[in-house]
Amino acid sequence: MAATAAVMMLAGCSGHASPGASESSSESEAATPSASASAAGRISAAPPERPAVMDNNTEEGAAAAVAYYIRQSLYAEATGDDSELQAMSGPGCKPCQYFVDRVHDENRGQWLEIPDVDVLDTHVFPSEQHDGAFHVELTVRRGEAEVIDPQGIRGPIGSQDAVIGFDAAQESGGWQMLDGAIQADENASPEATE
């Protein structure tokens, strides 16, 4: 249950936008995709760029795949396009299923503008649970964004740091997330969290 709450924090779902949400001085290296809200609150935006290093079955490829997967989860939730998210979600991966389910949850009442995601720290080592897989731990910062309700009303949401751990393996069809967990980063500075 704690992992679910942390996933919601990473995704930006706090139930409502807080006008006094804290700000972060961190600036992202990647530009925020240009986005516009549809009548249903969904956003029209370009998908995240797939890193070329993901072609490699290496520690660097695994780390890039997990970071890309997190960006895909935020993109899919905002736009409704979950084709790449589903392709990368392994069949037994519970956090993956949670991400896919959020894409189709029409009762949430708000959508998150696609925030920047910065990788602050990376650790990769062989998985203890899955032969031939890597265990990737990333500390990421979801940048500031806006939540948009079905009427198009926008409200700010502050940045959020989280620690993400996924077992990932390169299969014949590309990288698969096999299992994972996400938790809020307890060591994050107060101005970097909500």
C-alpha positions in Angstrom: 0.0 0.0 0.0 2.9 2.4 0.7 4.2 1.7 -2.8 0.8 2.7 -4.2 0.8 5.9 -2.3 4.3 6.7 -3.5 3.4 6.0 -7.1 0.5 8.4 -6.7 2.9 11.0 -5.4 5.2 10.5 -8.3 2.3 10.6 -10.7 1.1 13.8 -9.1 -2.2 12.6 -7.7 -2.8 14.2 -4.4 -6.6 14.4 -4.8 -6.4 18.1 -5.6 -4.0 20.8 -6.6 -2.5 22.8 -3.8 -2.2 26.5 -4.5 0.7 26.8 -2.1 2.6 23.8 -3.5 6.3 24.1 -2.8 8.7 25.0 -5.6 12.0 23.4 -6.5 15.0 25.3 -7.9 16.0 22.3 -10.0 15.8 22.9 -13.7 15.3 20.0 -16.1 17.7 19.4 -19.0 14.8 18.2 -21.2 12.2 20.5 -22.4 8.6 19.9 -21.3 6.6 18.6 -24.3 4.2 21.0 -25.7 0.8 20.0 -24.5 -2.8 21.1 -24.7 -5.8 19.8 -22.7 -8.7 18.1 -24.5 -12.3 18.5 -23.5 -12.0 15.4 -21.3 -9.0 16.8 -19.5 -6.5 14.5 -21.4 -3.5 16.1 -22.9 -2.2 16.0 -26.4 1.6 15.7 -26.4 4.6 14.1 -28.1 5.8 10.8 -26.4 9.1 10.8 -24.6 12.2 10.2 -26.7 13.5 6.7 -26.5 17.2 6.7 -25.6 19.4 4.8 -28.1 21.4 3.2 -25.2 18.3 1.1 -24.5 19.4 -1.0 -27.5 22.2 -2.3 -25.3 21.8 -5.2 -22.8 24.0 -3.4 -20.3 23.7 -1.6 -16.9 23.5 1.7 -18.8 20.8 0.2 -21.1 18.8 -1.0 -18.1 19.0 2.3 -16.3 17.9 4.2 -19.4 15.0 1.7 -19.9 13.7 2.2 -16.3 13.9 6.0 -16.6 12.1 5.8 -20.0 9.5 3.6 -18.5 8.7 6.1 -15.7 8.5 8.9 -18.4 6.2 6.6 -20.4 3.9 6.1 -17.4 3.4 9.8 -16.9 2.9 10.3 -20.7 0.4 7.5 -20.9 -1.5 8.7 -17.8 -1.8 12.2 -19.3 -2.6 11.3 -22.9 -4.3 7.9 -22.6 -1.8 6.4 -25.0 -0.4 3.4 -23.1 0.9 1.2 -26.0 4.6 1.6 -25.1 3.8 1.4 -21.3 2.0 -1.9 -21.8 4.7 -3.3 -24.1 7.3 -2.7 -21.4 5.2 -4.0 -18.5 6.0 -7.5 -17.5 3.0 -9.9 -16.9 3.7 -10.3 -13.1 4.8 -6.7 -12.4 2.3 -5.2 -9.9 3.5 -1.6 -10.0 3.4 -1.9 -13.8 -0.3 -3.0 -13.6 -1.0 0.0 -11.3 0.5 2.4 -13.9 -1.6 0.8 -16.7 -4.8 0.9 -14.5 -4.3 4.6 -13.8 -4.3 5.3 -17.6 -7.8 3.9 -17.8 -9.2 5.4 -14.5 -11.8 7.9 -15.9 -13.1 8.6 -12.4 -10.0 10.4 -11.1 -11.4 13.8 -12.1 -8.0 15.3 -12.9 -5.0 14.8 -15.2 -1.4 15.8 -14.7 0.4 17.8 -17.3 3.5 15.8 -18.3 6.2 16.9 -15.9 10.0 16.7 -16.5 11.6 13.7 -14.8 15.3 14.1 -13.8 17.4 11.2 -12.7 19.4 12.3 -9.7 21.1 9.1 -8.8 21.5 5.6 -10.3 22.5 2.2 -9.0 22.4 -0.9 -11.1 23.4 -4.5 -10.2 22.3 -8.0 -11.1 18.8 -9.0 -10.0 18.6 -11.4 -7.1 15.1 -12.4 -8.2 15.3 -12.8 -12.0 18.1 -14.6 -13.9 19.7 -12.4 -16.5 17.9 -9.2 -15.3 19.3 -6.0 -13.8 18.0 -4.4 -10.6 17.9 -0.7 -11.2 17.4 1.9 -8.4 16.9 5.5 -9.5 16.4 8.6 -7.4 14.2 10.8 -9.6 12.6 14.2 -9.4 9.3 14.7 -11.0 9.3 18.4 -11.9 6.6 21.0 -11.2 3.6 20.7 -13.3 -0.1 21.5 -13.4 -3.1 19.3 -12.7 -6.0 19.9 -15.1 -9.6 19.0 -14.2 -12.3 18.1 -16.8 -13.4 21.7 -17.1 -9.8 22.7 -18.1 -9.1 24.5 -14.8 -5.4 24.2 -13.9 -3.7 24.2 -10.6 0.0 23.9 -9.7 1.7 20.9 -8.2 5.2 21.0 -6.7 8.1 18.8 -7.5 8.5 15.4 -5.9 11.5 13.1 -5.3 11.2 9.4 -5.3 13.3 6.3 -5.2 12.3 3.8 -7.9 13.5 0.2 -8.0 12.7 -2.1 -10.9 14.0 -5.5 -12.1 14.4 -5.1 -15.8 15.4 -7.5 -18.5 15.9 -7.1 -22.3 13.6 -9.6 -23.9 13.2 -10.3 -27.7 10.7 -7.5 -27.9 12.7 -5.0 -25.9 13.0 -4.1 -22.2 10.5 -5.5 -19.8 9.9 -4.3 -16.2 9.6 -7.5 -14.2 8.8 -6.2 -10.7 9.4 -3.0 -8.9 8.7 -0.6 -6.0 8.5 3.2 -5.6 8.8 5.1 -2.5 9.1 8.8 -1.6 12.7 9.8 -1.0 12.9 10.5 2.8 16.2 12.2 2.3 14.8 14.8 -0.1 15.0 18.4 0.9 11.7 19.9 2.1 11.6 22.3 -0.9 11.7 19.4 -3.3 8.6 17.6 -1.9 5.0 18.4 -1.5 
